[in-house]
């Protein structure tokens, strides 16, 4: 999942759910886990669709 978030274009929740085969609440929990590991996750809402992007820890 981190690979999806690290892409320049990021990923929507729907894209992550489809790629991982998880439910939305599980996908959001995984993003929380990435935050705890030091990833910085940002999001933007464009045309009503939220897109998430991450920066890996150093």
Secondary structure by P-SEA (a helix, b strand, c coil): ccccccccccccaaaaaaaacccaaaaaaaaaaaaaabbbbbbbbcccbbbbbbbbcc
